[in-house]
Amino acid sequence: MAFHWLNLAVHLNFFSNHLKLFYFNAMHSLD
């Protein structure tokens, strides 16, 4: 079970990093 939560945390972190990159790129493409 501990492995499952660790895996979930890693995936959430990865996903949030991608959202930040996407948002950053979107804001710059508007300029």
C-alpha positions as CSV (number, residue, x, y, z in Angstrom):
1,M,0.0,0.0,0.0
2,A,2.8,2.4,0.8
3,F,4.3,1.8,-2.7
4,H,0.9,2.7,-4.2
5,W,0.8,6.1,-2.4
6,L,4.4,6.8,-3.3
7,N,3.6,6.0,-7.0
8,L,0.6,8.2,-6.8
9,A,2.6,11.1,-5.4
10,V,5.2,10.8,-8.1
11,H,2.5,10.8,-10.8
12,L,0.8,13.8,-9.3
13,N,4.1,15.7,-9.1
14,F,4.9,14.8,-12.7
15,F,1.4,15.9,-13.8
16,S,1.6,19.2,-12.0
17,N,5.0,20.0,-13.5
18,H,3.5,19.4,-16.9
19,L,0.6,21.7,-16.2
20,K,3.0,24.4,-15.1
21,L,5.0,24.1,-18.3
22,F,1.9,24.1,-20.4
23,Y,0.6,27.3,-18.6
24,F,4.0,29.0,-18.9
25,N,4.1,28.2,-22.7
26,A,0.5,29.3,-23.2
27,M,1.2,32.7,-21.5
28,H,4.3,33.3,-23.6
29,S,2.5,32.4,-26.8
30,L,0.0,35.1,-26.2
31,D,2.7,37.9,-26.4
